[in-house]
């Protein structure tokens, strides 16, 4: 098992790409983990892979005491409404009233 406390965010994203048929881009700045990209390969969609990856990202964020920020977009083929619903299932809320971003606050 990967030691999540000692790995950088971009290296963790690379690890996820090896473990799952996804493209992931993560960036850490101070106590914020920015999820810039999470795309499940087309042939593997609707099989729970995005949820598995999201659970790993949340686990990584909790171990490293990071809040996670995401800005859902429909630029990669998914519907915006579906993405927002997906992220809400993982505890994300609207970041600011005038923002499209969502945040999941670290629970520790």
NORJO-V462843 format. One record per run of one state. SS is the DSSP state (H for helix, E for strand, L for the rest). FROM is the first residue (numbers start at 1). TO is the last residue. If there is no record, write none. Layout:
# NORJO-V462843
ss:SS from:FROM to:TO
ss:SS from:FROM to:TO
This chain:
# NORJO-V462843
ss:L from:1 to:8
ss:H from:9 to:19
ss:L from:20 to:21
ss:E from:22 to:29
ss:L from:30 to:31
ss:E from:32 to:40
ss:L from:41 to:41
ss:H from:42 to:44
ss:L from:45 to:48
ss:H from:49 to:63
ss:L from:64 to:66
ss:E from:67 to:70
ss:L from:71 to:79
ss:H from:80 to:89
ss:L from:90 to:92
ss:E from:93 to:94
ss:L from:95 to:101
ss:E from:102 to:104
ss:L from:105 to:108
